[in-house]
Amino acid sequence: MGTKTNRATMVGFWKVAGRDKVVYDKM
């Protein structure tokens, strides 16, 4: 259970980080 939650958190973090990276790259 803990591992599953951690994995979901990592995916969400990468999604946000990747999105921010694209925004900063455009700027």
Helices and strands as residue ranges (DSSP letters): H 2-26
